Amino acid sequence: MQVSSDGWWEKENFDTLIRIVLEVAGNASAVFSGALIRPHVHLMFDRGDPTDEGKEILLKVEEVGSELVRRETIDDALLNFISLPLFSHEIH
């Protein structure tokens, strides 16, 4: 499982990192369960407190942890939800 966050807007900025983690996992004969990616993470918070959207994302992150422990896999729809933009780049 890879967990990454940053201030970049596009989640595609993580592609190289994901490729590296996949290669390392393969070399170590480890299972890669998925990549939990959260671009522009700073927009989830307002003065240190989670926004309403941020709270929803954090709940989904907890769900990912539970699912990983229970099923040893993570639903792609859940990972995609966590990485969705909070609003359009044009508005930002």
C-alpha positions as protocol buffer text, in pm:
chain_id: "A"
residue {
  index: 1
  type: MET
  ca { x: 0 y: 0 z: 0 }
}
residue {
  index: 2
  type: GLN
  ca { x: 131 y: 341 z: -95 }
}
residue {
  index: 3
  type: VAL
  ca { x: -2 y: 654 z: 74 }
}
residue {
  index: 4
  type: SER
  ca { x: 97 y: 990 z: -74 }
}
residue {
  index: 5
  type: SER
  ca { x: -24 y: 1347 z: -51 }
}
residue {
  index: 6
  type: ASP
  ca { x: 102 y: 1675 z: -184 }
}
residue {
  index: 7
  type: GLY
  ca { x: 6 y: 2022 z: -301 }
}
residue {
  index: 8
  type: TRP
  ca { x: 15 y: 1943 z: -674 }
}
residue {
  index: 9
  type: TRP
  ca { x: -317 y: 1970 z: -854 }
}
residue {
  index: 10
  type: GLU
  ca { x: -302 y: 1670 z: -1088 }
}
residue {
  index: 11
  type: LYS
  ca { x: -288 y: 1319 z: -945 }
}
residue {
  index: 12
  type: GLU
  ca { x: -87 y: 1217 z: -1253 }
}
residue {
  index: 13
  type: ASN
  ca { x: 212 y: 1383 z: -1085 }
}
residue {
  index: 14
  type: PHE
  ca { x: 227 y: 1067 z: -872 }
}
residue {
  index: 15
  type: ASP
  ca { x: 269 y: 831 z: -1170 }
}
residue {
  index: 16
  type: THR
  ca { x: 648 y: 806 z: -1143 }
}
residue {
  index: 17
  type: LEU
  ca { x: 631 y: 746 z: -768 }
}
residue {
  index: 18
  type: ILE
  ca { x: 371 y: 473 z: -815 }
}
residue {
  index: 19
  type: ARG
  ca { x: 586 y: 306 z: -1082 }
}
residue {
  index: 20
  type: ILE
  ca { x: 884 y: 305 z: -844 }
}
residue {
  index: 21
  type: VAL
  ca { x: 679 y: 160 z: -556 }
}
residue {
  index: 22
  type: LEU
  ca { x: 540 y: -110 z: -788 }
}
residue {
  index: 23
  type: GLU
  ca { x: 893 y: -201 z: -896 }
}
residue {
  index: 24
  type: VAL
  ca { x: 1020 y: -215 z: -537 }
}
residue {
  index: 25
  type: ALA
  ca { x: 723 y: -429 z: -434 }
}
residue {
  index: 26
  type: GLY
  ca { x: 788 y: -665 z: -724 }
}
residue {
  index: 27
  type: ASN
  ca { x: 1157 y: -693 z: -640 }
}
residue {
  index: 28
  type: ALA
  ca { x: 1069 y: -771 z: -278 }
}
residue {
  index: 29
  type: SER
  ca { x: 799 y: -1021 z: -378 }
}
residue {
  index: 30
  type: ALA
  ca { x: 550 y: -804 z: -189 }
}
residue {
  index: 31
  type: VAL
  ca { x: 188 y: -745 z: -281 }
}
residue {
  index: 32
  type: PHE
  ca { x: 103 y: -393 z: -396 }
}
residue {
  index: 33
  type: SER
  ca { x: -252 y: -335 z: -270 }
}
residue {
  index: 34
  type: GLY
  ca { x: -300 y: 6 z: -425 }
}
residue {
  index: 35
  type: ALA
  ca { x: -206 y: 370 z: -408 }
}
residue {
  index: 36
  type: LEU
  ca { x: -397 y: 609 z: -185 }
}
residue {
  index: 37
  type: ILE
  ca { x: -332 y: 944 z: -353 }
}
residue {
  index: 38
  type: ARG
  ca { x: -451 y: 1286 z: -232 }
}
residue {
  index: 39
  type: PRO
  ca { x: -347 y: 1578 z: -453 }
}
residue {
  index: 40
  type: HIS
  ca { x: -380 y: 1937 z: -327 }
}
residue {
  index: 41
  type: VAL
  ca { x: -418 y: 1807 z: 27 }
}
residue {
  index: 42
  type: HIS
  ca { x: -387 y: 2159 z: 171 }
}
residue {
  index: 43
  type: LEU
  ca { x: -735 y: 2243 z: 35 }
}
residue {
  index: 44
  type: MET
  ca { x: -889 y: 1983 z: 267 }
}
residue {
  index: 45
  type: PHE
  ca { x: -820 y: 2211 z: 564 }
}
residue {
  index: 46
  type: ASP
  ca { x: -914 y: 2561 z: 672 }
}
residue {
  index: 47
  type: ARG
  ca { x: -688 y: 2703 z: 943 }
}
residue {
  index: 48
  type: GLY
  ca { x: -585 y: 2353 z: 1046 }
}
residue {
  index: 49
  type: ASP
  ca { x: -935 y: 2209 z: 1070 }
}
residue {
  index: 50
  type: PRO
  ca { x: -1080 y: 1979 z: 805 }
}
residue {
  index: 51
  type: THR
  ca { x: -1342 y: 2130 z: 575 }
}
residue {
  index: 52
  type: ASP
  ca { x: -1667 y: 1937 z: 525 }
}
residue {
  index: 53
  type: GLU
  ca { x: -1517 y: 1784 z: 211 }
}
residue {
  index: 54
  type: GLY
  ca { x: -1195 y: 1714 z: 401 }
}
residue {
  index: 55
  type: LYS
  ca { x: -1387 y: 1530 z: 673 }
}
residue {
  index: 56
  type: GLU
  ca { x: -1556 y: 1313 z: 411 }
}
residue {
  index: 57
  type: ILE
  ca { x: -1221 y: 1228 z: 253 }
}
residue {
  index: 58
  type: LEU
  ca { x: -1067 y: 1146 z: 593 }
}
residue {
  index: 59
  type: LEU
  ca { x: -1357 y: 909 z: 667 }
}
residue {
  index: 60
  type: LYS
  ca { x: -1294 y: 736 z: 333 }
}
residue {
  index: 61
  type: VAL
  ca { x: -924 y: 705 z: 422 }
}
residue {
  index: 62
  type: GLU
  ca { x: -1026 y: 525 z: 743 }
}
residue {
  index: 63
  type: GLU
  ca { x: -1248 y: 300 z: 530 }
}
residue {
  index: 64
  type: VAL
  ca { x: -947 y: 218 z: 310 }
}
residue {
  index: 65
  type: GLY
  ca { x: -751 y: 109 z: 618 }
}
residue {
  index: 66
  type: SER
  ca { x: -1033 y: -113 z: 738 }
}
residue {
  index: 67
  type: GLU
  ca { x: -1082 y: -266 z: 395 }
}
residue {
  index: 68
  type: LEU
  ca { x: -711 y: -333 z: 358 }
}
residue {
  index: 69
  type: VAL
  ca { x: -701 y: -516 z: 692 }
}
residue {
  index: 70
  type: ARG
  ca { x: -1021 y: -713 z: 628 }
}
residue {
  index: 71
  type: ARG
  ca { x: -981 y: -799 z: 260 }
}
residue {
  index: 72
  type: GLU
  ca { x: -614 y: -729 z: 186 }
}
residue {
  index: 73
  type: THR
  ca { x: -731 y: -528 z: -114 }
}
residue {
  index: 74
  type: ILE
  ca { x: -888 y: -190 z: -177 }
}
residue {
  index: 75
  type: ASP
  ca { x: -1176 y: -101 z: -406 }
}
residue {
  index: 76
  type: ASP
  ca { x: -1060 y: 124 z: -690 }
}
residue {
  index: 77
  type: ALA
  ca { x: -1377 y: 335 z: -661 }
}
residue {
  index: 78
  type: LEU
  ca { x: -1283 y: 420 z: -303 }
}
residue {
  index: 79
  type: LEU
  ca { x: -928 y: 516 z: -399 }
}
residue {
  index: 80
  type: ASN
  ca { x: -1061 y: 727 z: -687 }
}
residue {
  index: 81
  type: PHE
  ca { x: -1304 y: 909 z: -457 }
}
residue {
  index: 82
  type: ILE
  ca { x: -1021 y: 1006 z: -221 }
}
residue {
  index: 83
  type: SER
  ca { x: -817 y: 1156 z: -505 }
}
residue {
  index: 84
  type: LEU
  ca { x: -1099 y: 1355 z: -671 }
}
residue {
  index: 85
  type: PRO
  ca { x: -1051 y: 1732 z: -699 }
}
residue {
  index: 86
  type: LEU
  ca { x: -1237 y: 1934 z: -435 }
}
residue {
  index: 87
  type: PHE
  ca { x: -1321 y: 2190 z: -704 }
}
residue {
  index: 88
  type: SER
  ca { x: -1200 y: 2275 z: -1053 }
}
residue {
  index: 89
  type: HIS
  ca { x: -847 y: 2396 z: -1116 }
}
residue {
  index: 90
  type: GLU
  ca { x: -993 y: 2704 z: -1287 }
}
residue {
  index: 91
  type: ILE
  ca { x: -1173 y: 2806 z: -965 }
}
residue {
  index: 92
  type: HIS
  ca { x: -856 y: 2757 z: -766 }
}
